[in-house]
Amino acid sequence: MEAQTSEARIDELEVKMSFAEDMIDELNRSVFRQQEQLDLMQQQIMLLHQYLQSVTQSVTATETRNLRDELPPHY
């Protein structure tokens, strides 16, 4: 009877280990997908930052221009 109990415990541990391995695999896939999303968002943020910098530089350059400097010499 003790051998059956020991064998049943081993079977139960094997089942639990199988479930644990499946859960670890699913968690790994989830982490991988999340990392892909983070990488994409970082690229998008970098592009937005570059775009905002160029727009800001353009606006700053426009604001600092003096219209009198742009008049042709005959005025």
PEJO-V442523 format. One record per residue. N is the residue number from 1. RES is the residue in three letters. D_CENTER is the distance of its C-alpha to the mean C-alpha in Angstrom with 1 decimal. Layout:
n:N res:RES d_center:D_CENTER
n:N res:RES d_center:D_CENTER
This chain:
n:1 res:MET d_center:55.3
n:2 res:GLU d_center:53.3
n:3 res:ALA d_center:52.0
n:4 res:GLN d_center:50.7
n:5 res:THR d_center:48.9
n:6 res:SER d_center:47.4
n:7 res:GLU d_center:46.4
n:8 res:ALA d_center:45.0
n:9 res:ARG d_center:42.9
n:10 res:ILE d_center:41.6
n:11 res:ASP d_center:40.8
n:12 res:GLU d_center:39.0
n:13 res:LEU d_center:36.9
n:14 res:GLU d_center:36.1
n:15 res:VAL d_center:34.9
n:16 res:LYS d_center:32.8
n:17 res:MET d_center:31.3
n:18 res:SER d_center:30.6
n:19 res:PHE d_center:28.7
n:20 res:ALA d_center:26.8
n:21 res:GLU d_center:25.8
n:22 res:ASP d_center:24.7
n:23 res:MET d_center:22.6
n:24 res:ILE d_center:21.0
n:25 res:ASP d_center:20.3
n:26 res:GLU d_center:18.7
n:27 res:LEU d_center:16.5
n:28 res:ASN d_center:15.5
n:29 res:ARG d_center:14.6
n:30 res:SER d_center:12.6
n:31 res:VAL d_center:10.6
n:32 res:PHE d_center:10.2
n:33 res:ARG d_center:9.0
n:34 res:GLN d_center:6.5
n:35 res:GLN d_center:5.3
n:36 res:GLU d_center:5.8
n:37 res:GLN d_center:4.0
n:38 res:LEU d_center:0.4
n:39 res:ASP d_center:3.8
n:40 res:LEU d_center:5.3
n:41 res:MET d_center:4.8
n:42 res:GLN d_center:5.7
n:43 res:GLN d_center:8.4
n:44 res:GLN d_center:9.5
n:45 res:ILE d_center:10.0
n:46 res:MET d_center:11.8
n:47 res:LEU d_center:13.9
n:48 res:LEU d_center:14.8
n:49 res:HIS d_center:15.8
n:50 res:GLN d_center:17.9
n:51 res:TYR d_center:19.4
n:52 res:LEU d_center:20.3
n:53 res:GLN d_center:21.9
n:54 res:SER d_center:23.9
n:55 res:VAL d_center:25.0
n:56 res:THR d_center:26.0
n:57 res:GLN d_center:27.9
n:58 res:SER d_center:29.6
n:59 res:VAL d_center:30.7
n:60 res:THR d_center:31.8
n:61 res:ALA d_center:33.8
n:62 res:THR d_center:35.4
n:63 res:GLU d_center:36.3
n:64 res:THR d_center:38.0
n:65 res:ARG d_center:40.2
n:66 res:ASN d_center:43.7
n:67 res:LEU d_center:45.3
n:68 res:ARG d_center:48.6
n:69 res:ASP d_center:47.1
n:70 res:GLU d_center:46.5
n:71 res:LEU d_center:50.0
n:72 res:PRO d_center:52.1
n:73 res:PRO d_center:54.9
n:74 res:HIS d_center:57.7
n:75 res:TYR d_center:56.7
